[in-house]
Amino acid sequence: MALFSNGNRKMRSRPRTAQELGKSPAPQAAATPRKLKRQSAELGREIHRLECLIADAPRLQKQQRLATLDVLPPLETRPASRRGKKLSLAQRQQVNGRRWKLAIEWLVVAAAIASITGWLNQWLHLWGR
């Protein structure tokens, strides 16, 4: 255990037990009646101030609401549909990958429809030359 110097005396540090922690600290000098009166008066003033604030809260709320009644909200800089949709780089790459796959799928479907239509035209002569 470490040694700690306290003036000329050396003291060993040791862990405190639950019984030691549970004991009240050594009584300090008793508070004087004058100090107690001053603290009591301060607490009384603080309680009075808070009670007045609580009693006056509805009037203050109404006054604030009336003061901001004619104020317009700030102009929107971004469209409402884009608000709050920030994507990370990985998410954007996933979205772009899905878009490319969908575009390729549509091209394959369109090519298949065109080839089937051409094959049917060749055999059934739907459109004349």
C-alpha angles and dihedrals in degrees: 000000000000124000118231124198118227105179107296095339123086118216130191117226115230134173115265118239126228091254091055092048091049094054116093116248120258111289111258127209110308114254114256119241090242091056091047091051091050092050091046091052091049091050091047091053092048091049091049092049092050093047090052091049092050092048092048096046097097092052092048091049092050091047091052092048091051092047092055096040096099096041116110119222116251117275115262112247095190129043114263093242092058096045115116096005102114110154128198121239092259092050091049090051090052091050092048091048091053090049092051092048091050092049091050090047091053091049091052091049092048091048091049092050091048093048093047090048090050092048091050090048090051093053102032100032093226094165121040126227 
